[in-house]
Every structure is written in C-alpha cells, then in structure tokens.
C-alpha cells in the first residue's frame, strides 16, 4: 500500500513538473499563437535596447535594433512609430513604416499623441483623391490616397476574409455632402460603416475594376484598398 502511494506521489510530482516546464517555455499571445517565453523575453530585451538608442538620439542604431525586433514579432504601435521615425532620421523616409504604425495606433491607442504625428507625415506624402484624375489614369497602382466621401452601399464579404467592399460617393455636393463619382473600397471589417455614413479613407489605388454596383448591375469603378476608414 505504501509503495503504491509513493508511486502515486511520484506520478503527481512528475505531472506537476511537466506542467511547470510547459508553462515556462510556452505562453499564448493575444492572437492565440504559442510563443516560447525565451523568445518573448528576447523580444522585450531587443525593444528595450532600441528604445534606449532612440531616446539618446542614436537613430541609426535604434532603426537597426527595431528592425530586429520586428523580425522577432514586435506589435506595439508606439514602438512601430519610433521605428519609422528613427528610420527616417537615419536613412530617409520609409512611408510604409509610418502607414503600418498608423494602422496599429488606430487599433491600439487611437488617442495617442503619435497619431497626430503620423497623420502629419502621411498627409504630406499622400495625394488627395480626384475622381477625374483617376479616370484619366493619373494614379499609379499603389499610390497612397486621401479620400473623403459618403458610403452609398456596403457589399459584405465572406466572414473568413474580414474584408467588405464599400461603394463610396466622392463628388462634393453643397446640399447632400457627397453624391456621384463613385469608387469601390476594399475595407477591413474593424468598423463596418453604414450606408449614408461620411468617411475619410486612407488607401492605396488599385486601378479600375469591375464591381456589382447594384444587384444584377455591374460597373467599372476606380478601386482602392483601404489602410484606414474613419467616420467624420
């Protein structure tokens, strides 16, 4: 009986040890991915070094170290801004870094002071959308555009994609806000705007494409993939 009890205690101790090892070497991130605690600590250490370089004005070293942190899974919006800023000061503007920082800031910290700083950079380098210019082929595919308009239709995409298509009227009208000169916008489903909502869009131009504007009726529209869609 005593021997059986001892064996039972050893089994319980072994299971507890195994659970402790698993907890030590594996955490779960917000996205549900399993990440080793050692990797997490290495990422935190890399970010801490990058922040130190950034705060002391060593922007080249900060940019290099933040790039390493990105490879290790950095997701913090504030550090993405510092990465973009240090990269600009060290080697010149990389607008894509600012755009990604902007997306993360709006998701994580929409009222942070960095949002205004990023918007200033983006507004300086993004073009204000003009419907006639788009129709005339003035925009290269991938051009970063600022667009104001009113949602005239929401085409729901599949749940798995997380993407909806918005038909947006961009022609200014004194009485109605915007009407006509419609474009289509592939938009992430973070906040699904309703028909009639006025929105500001930051997006990349995809050229002209054919979309069903109304059930059974298709048309050719200037098409944009949204970085952000914000009500105003």
DRENSESE-327026 format. One record per atom (N, C-alpha, C): residue in one letter; x, y negated, z. Coordinates in steps of 0.05 Angstrom, whole numbers, plus 5000, padded with zeros to 4 digits. Layout:
BEGIN
aXYZ;...
***
This chain:
BEGIN
x501750245000;x500050005000;x501749755000;x503849755018;x505649525019;x507149484993;x507949714981;x509349694955;x507649574934;x505149654933;x503249544913;x502749244918;x502649164943;x502348884949;x504748724940;x507148834945;x509548694936;x509648664906;x508848884893;x508848864863;x506848644854;x504548634868;x502648434861;x503648154865;x505148114887;x506347854892;x508347784871;x509947974863;x511947924842;x510647854815;x508447984809;x506947924784;x505847644785;x504647564808;x503547294811;x505747084809;x508047144822;x510346954821;x511346924792;x511447154778;x512347144750;x510546984733;x507947014736;x506046864720;x506246564727;x506546494752;x506846214760;x509346094748;x511546244748;x514046144736;x513646104706;x512346294693;x511846264664;x510246014658;x508145974675;x506445734671;x507945484675;x509745484695;x511345244700;x513245184677;x514445394665;x516145364642;x514645244619;x512245354614;x510645254592;x509844964596;x509144884620;x508344614626;x510744424623;x513144524630;x515544354628;x516344304599;x516044514582;x517044494555;x514944414535;x512444384544;x510344314525;x508344124537;x507943894524;x505843704531;x503943684507;x501643554511;x499843514489;x499543214485;x499943134460;x499642854453;x496742794450;x496142524446;x493342444442;x492042574418;x493742634397;x492642754373;x492343054375;x493143174398;x492843454402;x495243624393;x497343494384;x499743644375;x501443714399;x502543954399;x504344034420;x507043924416;x508143794435;x510743664433;x512343744458;x514843824454;x516443904477;x517043664494;x517143714521;x517743494539;x520543374534;x522343554526;x525043464519;x525043264496;x523343324475;x523143144452;x521842884461;x519842894478;x518542654488;x520442474503;x522042594520;x524042444535;x526142324517;x526842474496;x528842364477;x527742124462;x525142144455;x523841914441;x523741674459;x522941714485;x522841484503;x525541354507;x527641524509;x530341424512;x531241264487;x530441354463;x531141214439;x529740944437;x527240944444;x525640694444;x526840494464;x527640594488;x528740414508;x531340284498;x533040444484;x535540334473;x534840124451;x532940184434;x532140004413;x531139734425;x529539754446;x528439514458;x530639344471;x532539474483;x534839324494;x536339174472;x536939314450;x538239174428;x536538944418;x533938984416;x532138774406;x532138534424;x531938574450;x531738354469;x534338204471;x536538324465;x539138194466;x539938084438;x538138104419;x538637984393;x540538144375;x541038394381;x542638564364;x540738704344;x539738554324;x537538644308;x538338874289;x540838874280;x541639094263;x541539364278;x542639364302;x542639604319;x539739674327;x538139464333;x535339514340;x533839654317;x534239544293;x532839664270;x533639954265;x536240004267;x537240274263;x536140464284;x536040374309;x535140544331;x532040584329;x530640374322;x527740404318;x527140604296;x528740594274;x528340774252;x528641064262;x530541104279;x530941374291;x528541454308;x527541254323;x525141304339;x522741384322;x522441254299;x520341324280;x520541614271;x522941694265;x523341974257;x522542164280;x522742074305;x522142244328;x519242214337;x517642054321;x514742044327;x513741794340;x515141574338;x514241324351;x511541234340;x509641174358;x506941094350;x506140834363;x507640734382;x506840494397;x506840244379;x504640104377;x504339884359;x506239654364;x506739594390;x508539374397;x511339424387;x512239674390;x514939744381;x515139754351;x512939824337;x512939814308;x513239524299;x511939334313;x512339054306;x515238974310;x516439054333;x519238984338;x521139114317;x520339354308;x521939484287;x521739314262;x519339234254;x519039074229;x520538804231;x520338684255;x521638424259;x524638444259;x525738644273;x528638674273;x529638754246;x528138914231;x528938994204;x529038744186;x527138564189;x527038324173;x529538154179;x530138114205;x532337944213;x535038064206;x535138334205;x537738464199;x538238494169;x536138554154;x536638634126;x534538524106;x532738364116;x530638254097;x527938384102;x525938254092;x523138334096;x522538614085;x521338784100;x520039024091;x517139004098;x515538914078;x512738854084;x511139104093;x511839334083;x510439584090;x510639634120;x512939564132;x513239604161;x511239424176;x511039174167;x509138994180;x506239084176;x505639184153;x502939284148;x502239514166;x504139704169;x503639924187;x503439834216;x505139644224;x504939534251;x502139404255;x501139274235;x498539134236;x496339334240;x496439554225;x494339764229;x494339874257;x496739934268;x496940044295;x496039834316;x496739584312;x495939384331;x492939354332;x491639354309;x488739334309;x487439574322;x488639804320;x487640044333;x488040044364;x490539954372;x491339994399;x491139734416;x491739504405;x491839254420;x490939024403;x488339014395;x487438814376;x487638524386;x487938484412;x488238214423;x491038134430;x492938304423;x495738254430;x496838014413;x498637864425;x499837634411;x501237714385;x502137964383;x503538044359;x501638054335;x499038084339;x497138094317;x497337844301;x497337614315;x497437354301;x500137324286;x502237424298;x504937414286;x505037574260;x503837814261;x503837984238;x502037874216;x499737764224;x497937644204;x499237414190;x500937264204;x502337034191;x504137134169;x505637354175;x507437464155;x505837574131;x503737724137;x502237854115;x500837644098;x499637444110;x498237234095;x500137084077;x502637064086;x504636924069;x505337084044;x505137344046;x506037504024;x503837654008;x501437654019;x499237784005;x497837573988;x496737663965;x495337483947;x492337473953;x491237233951;x488337203954;x486937323929;x485137503933;x483837643911;x482137453894;x482437483868;x480737333849;x479637543829;x476937553827;x475637753810;x476437733781;x476537493770;x477237463742;x480137543737;x481937483755;x484737563752;x484937873752;x483338003769;x483338293769;x482438403743;x480238293732;x479138383707;x481138333684;x482638123686;x484638053665;x487238213668;x487438383688;x489838553691;x492138403703;x491638203720;x493738043732;x495038173756;x493838383767;x494938513791;x496238773783;x498638823794;x499839083791;x498639273811;x498539523804;x497639723823;x499439713848;x498139723872;x499639703897;x499939423907;x499039223892;x499238943902;x497638913927;x498738763947;x497438723972;x495638473969;x493038513975;x491038303971;x489438243996;x488637983998;x486737894019;x484137844005;x481937964016;x479337954002;x477237884023;x475437694015;x473137634032;x470637704015;x468637824028;x466237894014;x464037984032;x461838084019;x459538184033;x459038464024;x458638654043;x458138924035;x455338954023;x455239053998;x452639083985;x451739373985;x453639563990;x452939843991;x455140004005;x454340204021;x456240384033;x455840664022;x457940774009;x457741043999;x459241224018;x457841384032;x459041554053;x460741774040;x463241804051;x464942014042;x464542264059;x465942474052;x465842714068;x467042664096;x465942794115;x466742754143;x469742814146;x470643034132;x473443114135;x475442914125;x474642744106;x476542554095;x476942304113;x474842234128;x475041994145;x474941744129;x474041764103;x474141534085;x471341494073;x470341244073;x467941164059;x468640964037;x466840934018;x467240733997;x465240514000;x466240264001;x464540034004;x464339893977;x461939813969;x461639633946;x461339353958;x463239173951;x463438913964;x463138693943;x461238513948;x460838273930;x462838063938;x464337953919;x466537763926;x466037483915;x464037443899;x463537173888;x462137003909;x463336773916;x462236593936;x459636473925;x457736453943;x455136333937;x454336143959;x453635903952;x453035703973;x450835783992;x448935933982;x446636003999;x446636284010;x448036463996;x447936744004;x450536854015;x452636684017;x455236784026;x456836894003;x456237143994;x457637253971;x455537423956;x455637403930;x453837563913;x455137603886;x455037843875;x456237893849;x459237933851;x460437973827;x463338023825;x464138243844;x462938473841;x463238693860;x465838853855;x466938943877;x469239123877;x468539363894;x470139583891;x469839803910;x472339823928;x471839893952;x473939903972;x473840183986;x476040333984;x476340573999;x477140494028;x475440554047;x475940434074;x475940664095;x477840654114;x477840844136;x475340804153;x474341034163;x471741024178;x472140964207;x473940774214;x474240694242;x471740544251;x470940354235;x468540194240;x467040184213;x464740314211;x463340314186;x461540064185;x462139864167;x460439634165;x457839694152;x455739544160;x453139584149;x452739414124;x450839494107;x450139324084;x449339044093;x450438844080;x449938564087;x452038444105;x453838614116;x455938504133;x458038354118;x458938134128;x461137984116;x463738094127;x465638144110;x468138274118;x470538134106;x472738164120;x475338084110;x476938334106;x478238364083;x479538614076;x482438554069;x484238714080;x487038724071;x487338984057;x488138984032;x488339244018;x490239233995;x490739473983;x492539493960;x490939563935;x491539423914;x490039443889;x490539713875;x488339833866;x488540093852;x487840083823;x487439843812;x486639813784;x483639833781;x482739883756;x479839913751;x479140203753;x476740263765;x475940533767;x472840553764;x471940783757;x469040823753;x467840943778;x465740813788;x464440893813;x461440873809;x459941053821;x457041033820;x456040803837;x455240583824;x454440343838;x451640373851;x449940513837;x447340583847;x446740873839;x444941013853;x444441283846;x443741323817;x445441483803;x445041533775;x446141323756;x447241103767;x448340893750;x451240843758;x453040883739;x455940843745;x456940593732;x459040483742;x460240243730;x463240223736;x464540053722;x467440013725;x467939773743;x469539813764;x470039603784;x473039583789;x473939343797;x476539333809;x476539483835;x478539653840;x478439833863;x480839773882;x480339793908;x482239723928;x482239943949;x484540013960;x484740183983;x485340004007;x483540014026;x483739824049;x485939904068;x487439704078;x489139734101;x487439684126;x485939464126;x484039404147;x481539284135;x479339324149;x476739194142;x475739074168;x475438804169;x474538674194;x472138504189;x470138514207;x467838334204;x468638054210;x467137854199;x467537574206;x464937424205;
***
